[in-house]
Every structure is written in C-alpha cells, then in structure tokens.
Amino acid sequence: MRPLRRRTTALTTAALLTTGLAVSLAGVPSAGAVADRGDPDRFHASCRTAIEGSRATASCHNPYPETDRIRLHVECARWWDIDADSAPVDVGPAGYAELTDRCWKEIREVWVTHERP
C-alpha cells in the first residue's frame, strides 16, 4: 500500500507543478502581442550619456524599426557659460550615433531628446 501512496503523491505533485506553470505562462504576453499593442515609445533609441570634465558624450543605438531623431542638450554650470544643443541626428533602424558637445567650464546636466522625423 505504501508504494501506491508515494506514487499518488508524486503524480499529484507533478500535476500541481504543471498546472502552476500553465497558469504562470498564461499571464505572459507573446512577442506578437507586445509588438501589436501600438506602444508609442517603440522608436526611442537607447542612449547612454557620459561627462568627462567639460565634455559630454551621448552614445545611442536604435533597436526599433522606426527612425529616431535625437539631440544632445548640455546645460553648463556657470551662468555666463553658453548651454549647448546639438544639431538633430536621425538614427535609423539598427543604427548607432555618437553626439558630443561641451561647456567652457563645468557641466550641470546632460540629456537626450527624441522625436519622430
């Protein structure tokens, strides 16, 4: 009688695990569902910014199928130092761009803006 009880316990445990896995996977959207939801930010290139002294650099990669127009903005720390805005650069699908700009002295803030061309 004991072997049957162990086997029943093992089968019950396996059934519960399988059911739990099916329930947890039911909440995960498929790749097609994510692409079809019309997310307005699917054109944004991913950008990293770095500041070295008075020079700022933005490295951007666009993994999406739409072109992204990016600009680097640099706010200088000194009131008399002129802030800098780069010219817009179009980054196509799977494209890469690096933008640099500088202040005369210290940099207060750096950011990248995105827009549709």
C-alpha positions as MATLAB code, in Angstrom:
seq = 'MRPLRRRTTALTTAALLTTGLAVSLAGVPSAGAVADRGDPDRFHASCRTAIEGSRATASCHNPYPETDRIRLHVECARWWDIDADSAPVDVGPAGYAELTDRCWKEIREVWVTHERP';
ca = [
       0.000    0.000    0.000;
       2.856    2.412    0.706;
       4.323    2.380   -2.833;
       0.922    3.301   -4.229;
       0.635    6.232   -1.804;
       4.085    7.529   -2.790;
       3.247    7.201   -6.439;
      -0.023    9.074   -5.923;
       1.817   11.816   -4.053;
       4.396   12.111   -6.836;
       1.689   12.274   -9.503;
      -0.250   14.888   -7.505;
       2.906   16.995   -7.086;
       3.678   16.745  -10.820;
       0.107   17.718  -11.705;
       0.241   20.741   -9.387;
       3.569   21.880  -10.815;
       2.302   21.524  -14.380;
      -0.870   23.460  -13.560;
       1.132   26.190  -11.813;
       3.428   26.525  -14.812;
       0.481   26.757  -17.202;
      -1.177   29.423  -15.059;
       2.016   31.471  -14.759;
       2.694   31.303  -18.506;
      -0.874   32.330  -19.309;
      -0.137   35.836  -17.995;
       2.992   36.310  -20.141;
       2.196   38.003  -23.475;
       3.670   36.537  -26.624;
       6.161   38.519  -28.691;
       3.459   39.273  -31.266;
       1.145   40.690  -28.610;
       3.842   43.086  -27.391;
       4.593   44.281  -30.926;
       0.890   44.741  -31.770;
      -0.073   46.858  -28.787;
       0.944   50.130  -30.514;
       3.434   51.338  -27.912;
       4.216   54.991  -28.828;
       7.785   54.724  -27.456;
       8.882   51.974  -29.832;
      11.003   54.412  -31.823;
      13.189   55.664  -28.952;
      16.850   54.830  -29.316;
      18.524   53.766  -26.093;
      21.145   56.339  -25.124;
      23.908   56.490  -22.541;
      25.481   59.789  -21.553;
      28.918   60.399  -20.126;
      30.563   63.540  -18.782;
      34.343   63.931  -18.786;
      35.396   67.316  -17.459;
      33.717   69.897  -19.667;
      32.826   67.476  -22.494;
      29.590   65.462  -22.723;
      29.017   62.436  -24.964;
      25.825   60.549  -25.808;
      26.055   57.087  -27.373;
      22.737   55.971  -28.884;
      21.609   52.724  -30.502;
      18.203   52.315  -32.155;
      16.927   48.712  -31.892;
      13.496   49.575  -33.350;
      12.286   49.537  -36.977;
      11.457   53.272  -36.991;
      13.893   56.178  -37.326;
      14.539   58.297  -34.231;
      15.753   61.899  -34.401;
      17.963   62.608  -31.383;
      19.578   65.750  -29.960;
      22.090   66.176  -27.160;
      21.447   69.006  -24.712;
      24.139   70.272  -22.333;
      23.410   72.704  -19.507;
      26.531   74.427  -18.231;
      27.083   75.073  -14.511;
      28.287   78.699  -14.816;
      25.736   81.406  -15.563;
      27.971   83.008  -18.201;
      28.723   79.724  -19.991;
      26.518   79.157  -23.037;
      24.410   75.977  -22.968;
      24.743   73.713  -25.984;
      22.153   71.910  -28.120;
      23.436   69.646  -30.876;
      22.021   69.507  -34.357;
      19.386   66.785  -34.766;
      20.693   63.421  -35.961;
      18.498   60.706  -37.494;
      19.268   57.209  -36.215;
      17.738   54.585  -38.487;
      16.760   51.033  -37.589;
      19.696   49.174  -36.005;
      21.690   52.396  -36.300;
      24.231   53.949  -33.935;
      25.137   57.592  -33.338;
      27.507   59.378  -31.004;
      26.969   63.047  -30.170;
      29.401   65.277  -28.286;
      29.271   68.841  -27.032;
      30.983   70.893  -24.361;
      30.945   73.800  -21.969;
      33.876   76.093  -21.180;
      33.825   75.014  -17.529;
      31.725   72.516  -15.554;
      28.604   70.748  -16.834;
      25.444   70.826  -14.710;
      23.174   68.489  -16.670;
      23.087   66.433  -19.876;
      20.076   64.836  -21.602;
      18.955   63.494  -24.958;
      15.626   64.262  -26.614;
      13.840   62.020  -29.114;
      11.332   62.887  -31.828;
       9.863   61.305  -34.911;
      11.386   62.648  -38.133;
];
